[in-house]
Amino acid sequence: RSEINPKSKHLKVLDLRLSDAGIYTCEYGSHTVSISLHVFKLTISLDGHFLPNEAPELTLMQNSSNSLPDLNITLFNSNNNIVRPKLIQNKTRQKYILKLKQLEATDSGTWMCHVHSDSPLINQNIPFDVKVLGFQNPDLERKYATVDSTVILSWNLNFQKIKWKEGFTGQLNWKQQEGATAHELLDFNVTARGEQYESKKSSHFRFEIPESKPESIIEVKLPKVHFNHSGQYQCQLAYNRRYSQSKIELVVMKVSANPVGPLPRGAAMTLICQVSSPLPSNAHLCWERVNGTQMDIRKSKQHEVKLEVNVSAAGLWNCHLIEDNDRKISLNYLVEEAPVWISYVVIGASIGGSVLVLGLACLCITSGISWQRRRQRAKRMAQARQYLLENKTCQCQQ
């Protein structure tokens, strides 16, 4: 594992090992030169290939022909920021173990381990690679949509960016709410060459897999969102029996009116704005009349999923979903005024109904009085017959 340059007389040692540490002596004629070789070996757990939320462990070992110095170790991450791990050192100073905190996908890159000693003087930088296979999306992303709109849900994997040369698999699941049964929508696999393949698993859920999309993107398209399409969409990848996942929560909004249809003059209706799941504390619903006043604005309370407003005049109303003073989505509802003849029909129907009810009431009263009189007359006649039967005589007046 060594070679000597004939011209410079330099000794080159290949595939350096801890056991190569020691004193190397060069003799040339009457000249003798000795060099002490100090060897470091840095290893990282899982060969430097991690998933998010996994915690690496570094092992630094040293060997020398002299007594081993007490090392001062400083770690720098891929962004050149100092990382402070938990340091464990054995009594012989031969082995140092550095335990790091949980990683994120953004921690991928070349890290640096700086080793320092005053005696003997050592200033050694040891680079090492950390690769974290995962999603560039947040752990939980919230996306808002309106009924009948088109929604694209995307998960950005970083395997191309970090040049991940090993194969892994994954799948996309959907469930309407926490604790509900999960339905698999599609699965995917990435080969060791970085080739990506996807296939549909559900034929009941209406969605599409876009053909033209960037590499390392998992994407589904909902061409016409229904209210019950809301819920959690969870993308999960698996590598060496280890798993990582990223969720997108889809919140769907719809508007309606009760009663439905044009608003007759003098009548009222209720406009209803509803979302499919409770909103976070920094979000709320708001009804607003176009070209209206502050009196026409209604806001929902915290975590409310439904907001109603009573309307007695025609006009255009907008329902906004606002998060941190930012309008995420809006839906409008046009309250139309019913034609005049419909108003007259409604008024006539109301008057006719009132007259009909009054007539029925009078008829019932009249029938009741007649029935009561007939009953009293029949009662008197029965009493008279009973009286005649008991006396069996009829006295005529002289």
Buried (B, 14 or more C-beta within 10 A) or exposed (E): EEEEEEEEEEEEEEEEEEEBBBEBEEEEEEEEEEEEBBBBBBEBBEEBBBBBEBEBBBBBBBBBEEEBBEBEBEBBBBEEEEBEBEBEBEEEEBBBBBEBEEBBBBBBBEBBBBBEBEEEEBEBEBEBBBBBBBBBBEEEBBBBBBBEBEBEBBBBBBBBBBEBEBBBEBBBBBBBEEEEEEBEBBBBBBEEEBEBEBEBEBEEBEBEBEEEBEEBEBBBBBEEBEBEBBBBBBBBBBBEEBEBBBBBBBBBBBBEBEEEEBBBBEEEBEBBBBBBBEBEEEBBBBBBBEEBEEEBEBEBEEEBBEBEBEBEEEBBBBBBBBBEEEEBBBBEBEBEBBEEEBBEBBEEEEEEEEEEEEEEEEEEEEEEEEEEEEEEEEEEEEEEEEEEEEEEEEEEEE
